[in-house]
Amino acid sequence: MGRKAKISKDMVLQAAFELLDESGISAVAIKPIAAKLGCSTQPVSWIFGSMTELKKELFTYSAGKMWDSLAGEMEGKDALDAFFISGVHYISIACDHPNVFRFLNIDDPVQSIGEDILGSQSIFTQQMNAQSVEALAAQFKDIPKKRIGKAVQDTVIYTHGLSVMMMWDNYRLPKKEACHMIFDMGLKMLSEIGIDTKGMKFSRLYHE
């Protein structure tokens, strides 16, 4: 008789991620995960102990899946390009992986996971906002950092709102059009505080 394949934590997380991506967090449960892996429910339960623990790790795993490629996309880019690339990347997640986007950025973790894992974090305090402000302030030293921070925050809020709309099929524009809207809003916000954006081209940032 052949040996049964050992079920690892990564295998469980990948199966859970596929269920999340296909059908949303409500579809992530021990039986469907086991069915995807072709095993009994026992190894899935044993590895994580509870669905709350599994979903907590799924949150981190899913965030990595969605964001790990961004560093490569931004490598070698100046602060302006990097800022716009991050915005296009954000809305692309909402368009291409709406269920994952909702789990990471919309759902209340107390309801979707069973525990408040975000604490005081919000769309207003995300790390990428701070990184964009620091990079732009370093490149445009003659513009007060506070003004840059306000322009970045306003662009991020607009991007988040449009991304939420793009998450739902009934409100969807073509993805490229939505990305262009974010680009245009970012140009407007940054130009208004004195940053020269004349050399920026949407074609440099968006690749289908």
C-alpha angles and dihedrals in degrees: 000000000000120000117257115245113253113244111227131196091250091053091053093047092049091050090047090048091052091052090048092049093047102041113002135258093300088068093057106100137132098259097050091045091051090047091054090050094044092234140108121274091251100084092046091052093043096051096054106019095213141023090245091059091045092050092046090056091042089057092057092040092051093047089053091050091052101040110027093087093055094079090060092047091052097042112124093004124128121244095267095050091044091052093053094042090056090052093050089047092052096053091042089062090054091049100042100032106024095162092051091046090052092049093049102037112018113029122087104244090217088064101034099038106017096243139063100250097162101059109181095350117121142152086277095057105035116142094238089061091055092046092051092050092049093048094047092045090052091051097042102040095164093065118078112253091227091061091048090050092053092049091048093048093049091050092048092050090051090047092050093049093050090045091055090052091048089053090071118067094219092060099041126130120189106288094240091053092051091050090049090053090056090048092051093048092049091051090051095048095046095041090054091061093048104266111143106235098162094113094053116114125187091216089065091060107035122067120173 
